[in-house]
Amino acid sequence: MSLAALRARIRAAVADPALARPYENATARGRARREQSIARMPDWAEQRASATAIRHEAVERLDELGAAFERNFAAAGGCTWHAADATEACRIVVTILQEHGARSAIKAKSMATEEVHLNAALQRCGIDAIETDLGEFIVQLAGQTPSHITAPAIHLTRQQIGRLFADKLGVAYTDDPVELTAIARRALRQRFLGADAGISGANLLIAETGELVLLENEANIRMCLTLPRLHVAVAGIEKVIARRADLGPLLAVLPRSATGQEMGTYVSVVGGAGPPERHVVLLDGGRRRIHADPVRREILACIRCGACLNACPVYERIGGYAYGSVYPGPIGSLLGPHGIGIDAAAGAALPFASSLCGACRDVCPVGIDLPELLREGRERYVRGSGGVARGHTDGDGVGGRDTSGAQAPAAGAGRLEVLGWSAWAFVLSRPRLFHFVAGAGRAILRRATGSGGGTRAAGGSGNARPRSRLAAALVGGWTLGRSLPTPARRSFLKEWERRERAAGTRRPAA
Amino acid sequence: MSVVAPGELRRFAEAFAPLVECGGVTHGAVRACATPAEAAGWLALVLREQQAQRVLAASRPELAAVVALLRRELDSLTVIDPSAPPSLQQMAELDAGLGGADLLVAESASLILTRSLHEPWALSLLPRVHLVVTEAGRIVPRLADALSRLPAGDFTMITGPSRTADVEKTLVVPAHGPAQLFVAILP
């Protein structure tokens, strides 16, 4: 998806009035609940700092901890598998199920299985897999995909869900959430008891003990983990943490960030020792490429709480589907260029689906600098390197005398834009040239606003001059309803020097 | 187990109260009981109010006194035989499961259960009503304290009755698990 295609998708989403209300309601509630739960907490900053340190340590030690997890999970009797990509992950899960003669499966909510499109693969192989999380159940019934990481049916109103249930389940129409939940409970009860296999994701993998950690509210995940004779979990390789004790800070920040709860209703910690027989499919799917990239590695610290989606003004306005990725919102826009949740070429422009306002960084419980990574993602897109790391990173693409942007092929931006930014960088990195250009600009603007005579007091910023033809030519329609401010006669630096001299103080030479 | 500071029991109760409130309906309670007789009396009342007939109890030692007293009042209270565990269908037909907790976390009002043949996972999962009898000495202030005491092996942490907010972010109790959670805490 080129930038132009992404912009077209966003324009279409913004123009769709049906999208605005559900998303606004849900994200506003999500933000309010998160803030309330954090306000009640005496040591949020400390817990967040601990969680950040734990996750960043885990990402740095990814290979070592992953190996330890496998060793310990297997020692207890579990089976671990490696999936390089989505196709392989699906093939592994299908193989495990078929080898055990499993014809039906109950599914816990899992973004990793969404990412690899497991449901479609199971269906092709004749395995009857049903989503059991209420939101996922609704979305599966509607033939859709989740529109939010932690709230899959956020895009649907209660009326739409009521009509869906009436259509597909043959029940009387109701739009009462209590009734709708009771209908799903009744519809799924026997499926829980009779399923051959449970399929889930995992929130975390503990290296020290070889255990999976899963958080939920509904109790459907507990059923998937304990009722059938076979359990298969699909988890990204980055989910690993070093120690069980790390759960303290992580469980302090994850539920609060996700739903504003002090604690998830059910936290399950299960190891390789059955029953049931347990398998874990460790999914790469592009994560190793991110890990190999020192600038972007911190993306892997993400614990998928969804707080950045709720905080993002762009997500709130365009909704989960406009991104075209399994992972919407700011975190999805960082995963997309690496082919996670969306084809890498199609996901390359996703860093542009952001206002770079920084709200996502403010709420991130594991300290990921999302806006900076999004900005850096744009830079790579413009340089034409997409998700691929540059041979060397200079830390600051504009600073210094690095004008390589001008020579790099401009995949997304127009040549004129690239030329403009190169000129900007060229001027800004040469102080004398900058002062000359700034002085010239000031003179032109003063002339445009009709105050070029130099009669006004130094430092004055008077405006309200009649609109001149030069001003109209420069900024066009902007001056139809307001006047162009007059720049000061002297630059800030010159004015500062003048005042310092007037005050009789000495200052070091500039 | 170490002796718990009295404040921790109060903190547990304070954190528990909002967990069982949903749309003006209360879905459970916690009660400090001085004796097994008090706990049995209270739970019998709860079971009558909930119209729970078929009740299965875990075979944990700390429950024995309460279960013996409850049996005098309830005809259909059975106790798990670890050598002949009940089937899933049998568990699904129960009205209430009576179990214990290995540790309790005061700050979040969480119950921690470890894997045991004396209390199958389904007992706290499938019946509509989940009753817990435990001891104040098992309360720890924070999750970190519980994590440092837990032995190796699977555990589950339960914080309130089953819930969802997947329809327009409106909180609903229950989702797929227990609708009611009652906790009796003995000294």
Interface residues (C-beta under 8 A of the other chain):
Chain A: P22 N25 A26 R29 G30 T132 D133 L134 G135 I138 A151 P152 A153 I154 T157 R158 I161 P177 V178 L180 T181 A184 R185 L188 R189 F192 L193 T209 E211 N217 E218 A219 N220 R222 M223 T226 L227 R244 A245 L247 G248 L251 A252 T259 E262 M263 G264 T265 Y266 V267 S268 V269 V270 G271 A273
Chain B: A15 G23 L88 Q89 A92 E107 S108 S110 W121 A122 L125 R142 L143 A144 L147 S148 L150 A152 G153 D154 F155 T156 M157 I158 T159 G160 P161 S162 R163 T164 A165 D166 V167 E168 K169 T170 V172 P174 A175 H176 G177 P178
